[in-house]
């Protein structure tokens, strides 16, 4: 999982969780919508870290992150994250976001 942080034009910071999995061909890639991102925005991304069964994030952050997925590979990565999580509440948030 990678954390992407960026600023919107109004100066507020947005933070998204971006799951990264290996594709069948080529390097891993995930595509997300960065709402409010523009040429004046700053952007940072963390080093990817493994998701474990005890990984925990705020439900609102997970909902925004799942909703930002732009392609089927990223949505599939979220399905794989969901299978690892033991927190039923977060699993439900992922399920709702993927509908």
N, C-alpha and C positions, 0 to 999 in steps of 0.2 A: 504494500500500500504506500502510496506517495501522497503527501499533502501539498496542494497547490494553493498559494496565497496571492491575492492580487488586490489592488485598490481600484475603486470605482471613481468616476469623475468627481463625485461629491466628497471624496476622501475616505469613505468608509472602506473597511477591509473585508474581503470575502475569503473564506477558507473552504476548500473542497477536498474530500478524500477521493483519490483516484486509484482504483485497483489496476494493477499491471500484471498481466500474465503472458507467458510465452505463447506466441502464435505458432501455427504449424510451419510457417515459412517466415524468415526474416526476424528482425528484433521485435521485442514486445512493444505494443503500441495501444494506447487508449486515447479516445477522443472525447472531450467534454466541452460543453458550452460555458463560456465565461461571461455571464450576463453583466453588462455594464463595462466590460473591458474595452479600452480604447488606446490610442497611441500615447496618451499621457499616463497610462496606468503603469504601476510597477508590478513585477511578477517574480515569485520565487517558487521553487519546488524542492521538497526534501528528497533525501536519498530514500529509495524504496526499502521498506522493511516487511518481513513476513507477517501475515495475519495468523493469529493463533486463536484457539478456542476461547481464551479469556480476554481477547481484544474488546475494548469498550469505547464507544464514542457517544456523544450527545445525539439523541434521536433526530433532532432538527437538522443537525449537520449531515447525518446519514441520508435523510430525506432529500435535502438539497443536492447532495452529491450524486445519489442515484438518479434523480431527476435531470441532472446535467449530462448524463451519458448520451452521446451522439450516435454511436454505432452499435451494431449487434455484438461485436467483440467486447466492447466495454460493458454492455449489459450482461454478457456471458460471464465476464470477470466478476460482476456483482453477484451472479448466481453462485459462483464458486466460493466467494467470500461468505455468502449466506450459509452455505453448507458447513463451514468451519465454525461459525459462531454458535455458542450455547445460549446466549441471551435471547430468549424467545421474543422479547419486545423489539430488539433490533432486527431479528429475523422477519418479524411482521412488517417493520418499516421498509425493509428491502423489498419484500413481496409487494407491498402497496406501490412502491416506486416503479416496479417493473411491470405493473399492469398497464 
